[in-house]
Structures are given as structure tokens and as C-alpha cells.
Amino acid sequence: MEQNTVFEIKALYRDDYRVTGYTFGSGEKSLCVMGSMRGNEFQQIYVCSQLIRKLQELEKKGRILDGHQILVIPCGNPYSVNIKKRFWSIDNTDINRMYPGYDLGETTQRIAAGIFETVKQYRYGIQFASFYMPGNFVPQVRMMKTGNENVELAKQFGLPYVVLHHPRPFDTATLNYNWQMWNTDAFSIYTSSTKDVDKVSARQAVAAILNFMSKQEIIRYKGYEGYISRVVESTEFVNVRTGCAGFFEGQVSVGEKVEPGQVLARIMDPYLGVQKQEITAPVEGTVAFAHNETMAYQNTAVFKLIPEEE
């Protein structure tokens, strides 16, 4: 393993801004894994740390095949992590809305450009992503529908779901989208959490990546094959929204099967302590996303359901 600085900005008053990468093997730039780009993505950093540990073991045993290089970048935004702020600490911009970047632009544009200059060279790109709303996800691999997506490759991770996402205008400035535009087979992997470490889904994510690398003949590895993935379009998700604001009391977990009319959550009056709303499932399906904050606001999508196949 080699540790190197992927990108650096000299600082006036504090330690320099460094994006650190860990390289395994040598030869063709086969696979790059990107972890946290936001300050509250602790799970994403943790998963990368576990992947690095496993790759170190495989490298010592000579199981990284000749002619292949793997790069893991645990964190692309250490400044924001240090102060627990989701976006860039000075102007609140999102690095993952700045790709492919601009090396003469604003700070976050320069960071994105510096990272992208390195990661765009790899054949496969994997990002541990987080959702813009607070909550837990059923483990899944997502791809942007750019015309360059490869569904059969995505199935090789062995995660329960492959989600095809129809990009919106702001998605065109994400790492995943631009990876695809620069001819990298790009995937976003969602584990169950963001700001809290979930070791179970982290192990599942690491196993999925190792399985994928094994099938691409990057490493020699035999592990749990995982699931036969179901392919779902993001437009198929059924949003379940709140009708009022209040304390949120969830009754189901991600991955759970639900029936029409089943109680998913209750909204409680924060002043009076009485129930304001009972949220029920509109369809039969699987809970793909569940809100996990104490407070929920009116007209917020607190659940996303994957309807059962007919």
C-alpha cells in the first residue's frame, strides 16, 4: 500500500487542506473508490477504512492481480468533517455539485477539479454516497441514466437493488455523472446510514466491492455472492409524505416488507404530546428509505417504498 496526496491547498492559518489516497497494486488504473465528500458522511469514511484494511490483507497475500491498480480515497472534504458541517465550511457549497471542477474557480471548484484529474483515469469508479434527506437506506447500487450506464455490471456487486436514477439538472455536476461522461463505469453505493456508523451494512458494502473486483479479475477473492439484484427505476419509488410537522416516531425499518394500510410512523404534537397523524403505507412494497430524525416537517417524504412487482 502507498499513501499519497491526491490534492492539496496551502492554508494560511491552519493545517494544509489535503485529500489523501491509498494505492494498491500497480499497472492499469482499474478501480477507484471515493468516500466522504460531505462533512457528516462518517459512515462513508468508515466503509473506506474497512475496505483499506481488507485490501492490505489481500496485497500481503499476493491476491491483487498483476497489472491492476486500486485507489481508495476515504475523504474528499476533511475541513468540513473536522467541524461536522455537511457542506464547505466557508460558503456552504457542495463539492459534489462542482464536478468536473474548474482549477481557476472558487475553492470547491478547485477541489473538485483536483480530485477529478486523478479519479477520471480509472476504468471503474465507485462512490459511497449519501442522500440529501436525513434517513436510512436499504443497501443499493445506483447509476445515473446517461446512456452510458451498464446494468449488468451493477448486478455484479450482489446488493439487493440496482437503482437507475434519471438525472436532474443539478445531477450533471456530480462525480458519478461526470465519471460516466469521461468513460468510467461509475456506481454510487448507498449503505444504511450517513452520520452514524452502521457496521453491518459497512461489511456488506465491502463484500460487494470485493465481489465486484473479483468478477472483473482485479483481485483473487472468493466470498459471499450476495443477492440477485432487482433493477428499479428511481421513478418507481412511492413517496410517503407527512401531512403535518411534529416529533417523528417510526414504526418500520428499511428493508422491511409492508402491506397497504400498515402503520409506518406517527407524528406527535411536540407541545401537547398527542398524536397528530398516523402515516400508513399506500401500497404493498419494501421500505427503501426511512426518515430517522427526531423532528419531521410538513409535506416531507419520510418514506420511499419500492412497490412489489406484479
URFEN-V135009 format. One record per backbone hydrogen bond with DSSP energy under -0.5 kcal/mol. NH is the residue of the N-H (numbers start at 1). CO is the residue of the C=O. If there is no record, write none. Layout:
NH/CO  NH/CO
//
This chain:
2/23  4/21  6/4  6/19  7/19  9/17  17/9  18/16  19/7  20/18  21/4  22/72  23/2  24/70  26/68  28/67  30/28  30/69  31/69  32/124  33/71  34/126  35/73  36/74  39/85  39/86  41/38  42/40  43/194  45/41  46/42  47/43  48/44  49/45  50/46  51/47  52/48  53/49  54/50  55/51  56/52  57/53  58/54  59/55  60/56  61/57  62/59  63/58  65/63  65/218  68/65  69/28  70/24  71/31  72/22  73/33  74/72  76/36  81/77  82/78  83/79  84/81  85/80  88/93  92/88  95/93  97/94  98/95  99/173  101/98  102/109  105/102  110/106  111/107  112/108  113/109  114/110  115/111  116/112  117/113  118/114  118/115  119/115  120/116  121/118  122/119  123/29  124/30  125/185  126/32  127/187  128/34  129/127  129/189  136/290  137/192  138/288  140/190  141/161  142/188  143/163  145/165  146/144  151/149  154/150  155/151  156/152  156/153  157/154  158/155  161/139  162/230  163/141  163/161  164/162  164/232  165/143  165/163  167/165  171/168  172/168  172/169  173/170  174/171  178/174  179/175  180/176  181/177  182/178  183/180  184/179  185/123  186/184  187/125  188/142  189/127  190/140  190/188  191/189  199/197  202/198  203/199  204/200  205/201  206/202  207/203  208/204  209/205  210/206  211/207  212/208  213/209  214/210  215/211  216/212  217/214  218/213  219/213  220/63  221/219  227/158  229/227  230/160  231/229  232/162  234/164  236/233  237/234  238/305  239/237  240/303  241/239  242/300  246/296  247/268  248/294  249/247  249/266  250/248  251/264  252/264  255/287  256/253  258/285  261/281  262/259  264/279  265/279  266/249  267/277  268/247  268/266  269/274  273/269  276/267  277/267  279/265  279/277  280/278  281/262  285/258  286/306  287/256  288/286  288/304  289/304  290/136  291/302  292/134  296/246  299/242  300/297  302/240  302/300  303/240  304/289  305/238  306/286  307/305  308/284
//
